[in-house]
């Protein structure tokens, strides 16, 4: 079904090079949409593309005009790359991104553990535009405007109010995909956890230092958070740090990033011959598939980071946000085709059944790596055990369970193998 929904709906395709591929909300007139999607990030654009490709009338809204930036580490790991393949967008992303084959993870005692795999770094300002254009090519209409309100009108219609639009837009189903901004969800009573799960900051830097791998460090001065150095190509790097709440001892992420870059050897080396590009930017993260209800009234649903689609432990959210969109697109497609809300009613349970076990495993991983001694011990074993090395690679490749690495049973097994 996902493959069918991912097919291009060429009859309503918009020209890739046309300046009109996105319109201001003031140009919208009263229309009978089938689906309105608030938020054109990876989740919203994926859902809009899937449904438009299946022939549905879709309005995709974003409060900023593309190209627009998003605070992120800019790294795509295998689950995101596989979702981009299913979307037919992988080649575009690979052509514009930096391909890498290794993550080097450093424990608090700076034991380096290489994790082989396929990774691509690409700034979100580029990635999100590729994905939004993909939705428009499939037949969705993309408009720029701030959504002020979403309201059910009976069982068959929703009204979406836009700050600058002349008239509210109506549809049979509304989807909220606004990332960590849960303002709309609060209005609808869908928020179950107001505070974010984590906070992160990043900044771009130009440096003559050459790195051919992704760097993730759980330095003692950063735990229970982590720092990163991700090469973007052309001597540019994304450097940042994240902290998990509420365990972190500090909320000053700027100081934390400075400390990481000053004390971590590769950070010092990078900054010794570097110049900053742009300003420091931060963002909250919503993790663990928790924090918001998936459905409000049956015809208003939420997907992506709005419902906590970002992974604990890694802070990676693009791939799983896209997967929540794919699952929701199937349910919405069946609902619109059959004229029944049964599939939408079962969507929360379906998302939990398909994805929740992975999040529980990553929560376990986060607890393990947040303590120096367990973090160091796992790194020490991974350096010596082919079983542990394979388990880490399978986990990052989204083919294995994090509990295959972060459990006492696994550690005992790694000693024997």
Secondary structure, DSSP 8 states (H G I E B T S, - for coil): -HHHHTS--GGG---TT-GGGEEEGGG----EEEEEEE--SHHHHHHHHHHHHTT--EEEEESS-SS----S--EE-HHHHHHHHHHT-HHHHHHHSEEEEEEEEE-TT--EEEEEEEEEE--HHHHHHHHHHHHHHHT-EEEE--EEEEEEETTTEEEEEETT-SS-EEEEEEEE--TT--HHHHHTT-BS--S-SEEEEEEEEEES----SEEEE--TTTTTSEEEEEEEETTEEEEEEEEETTT-S---HHHHHHHHHHHSHHHHHHHHTEEEEEEEEEEEE-BTT-SB-SBSSSSEEE-GGGGT-B-TTT---HHHHHHHHHHHHHHHHHHHHHT-SHHHHTHHHHHHHHHHHHHHHHHHHHHHHTSHHHHHHHHHHHHH-HHHHHHHHHHHTTSS-GGGTSSHHHHHHHHH-
